[in-house]
Structures are given as structure tokens and as C-alpha cells.
Amino acid sequence: MKKNKTSRAWVHDHLNDPYVQRAQAEGYRARAAYKLIEIDERDRLLKPGAVAVDLGAAPGSWCQVAVKRCAPNGRVFALDLLPMEAVAGVDFLLGDFTEDAVLEALEARLEGAQVDVVLSDMAPNLSGVAAVDQARSIHLCELALDFARRHLKPGGHFLVKIFQGEGFMAYRKQMEAAFASVQVRKPKASRDRSAEVYLLGRGPRPF
């Protein structure tokens, strides 16, 4: 009974969420679009002509934002374990980012191009065991950081979703070792009760 009450409360909150309503009205696939929009309006990550990589892209709302803001002449590459309906102008790869073959396929699509922005909104499939889920989440963040360090051009940007908890501070120290500056962002569209924040790394150090 408690689970059903919780589910009904979530549905009620979701349907009455102003960001959900705004996304439906403005044609975005998810309310998450407004997280990226707010951060980008503050930090100017996505620029015309930029090459962007979106990790954990499904259902595609960040891709929708990136394509608009990198136009004209920008390129957007995206990857997710889940299928994603095509977004015009986005080169999407279906696969598991933790698998070497999938990572190599993504790198092949870049054709040696240096990347201006790496975006990671990845989250693991939840097991319901908090410690396990947090460890999996941090692992995805570490893989995204490694990718960013190897592919960002000088002056590039790395934006990664991370959940506060075990491993957060250690990961932040990794970010600080990898970038000239690291800042925390908690956009308004990120629910207050959520432990998620975004870390923004700017100016990658030599790798």
C-alpha cells in the first residue's frame, strides 16, 4: 500500500511539475532540458560550431538543446544504453559506455575531432541498494572523466551529473586535478529532494 501511495504521489507531482508542463509545451522530450539550458545560459558551454558529446543521452532532451545551440556547423554525438528516437543533426550510438567496444565505436565516429564539450547525464540502472547504486554512479562518472580528458580540446568543458554521497569528494578531487577550475551547479529544474548536482570542469590540464 505504501508503495502505491508513493507511486501515486510521484505521478501527481510529475504531472503538476511546471518543468514537465513547459517541456510538453515547448517540444522537449524531458524536463531535464531545462537543467542544461540554465547551466548553459550561465556558463556558455555550447556555442555555434562546437563539437559536443552527450553521454547518457536518452530520451534526447539534452541533444535537442545542444543541436540548437551548436548550430550552425556544430556536431553532436550521443550515446546511451537505451534506444533513443532520432534527433535531427545528432549522431547517436546505442550501447553500454562501460564496454570497451562501445567506447571505441564512439571514438571512431569522432574521426579524430577534438571535442569542445562533454556532457554526462548518465545514471546506473538502480538496484535499490543505495551503496551499490552510488558506487555504480561514481564509476560512470569516472569513465566520463577519462573520456573527457582524452578528447577535450584546450579550453574545453566537462559537465557531469553526480550524486552526493560516498565517493563524491574523492571524485571532485579527481576533477580538480584534471581541470583548471571545477564548480558545482544545482539548476532550479533539479528537484530539491534529489541528491544530484552537476560538476563543471573548465580548462582541461595536460593529460
Secondary structure, 3 states (H helix, E strand, C coil): CHHHHHHHHHHHHHHCCHHHHHHHHHCCCCCCHHHHHHHHHHHCCCCCCCEEEEECCCCCHHHHHHHHHHCCCCEEEEEECCCCCCCCCEEEEECCCCCHHHHHHHHHHHCCCCEEEEEECCCCCCCCCHHHHHHHHHHHHHHHHHHHHHHEEEEEEEEEEEECCCCHHHHHHHHHHHEEEEEEECCCCCCCCCCEEEEEEEEECCC
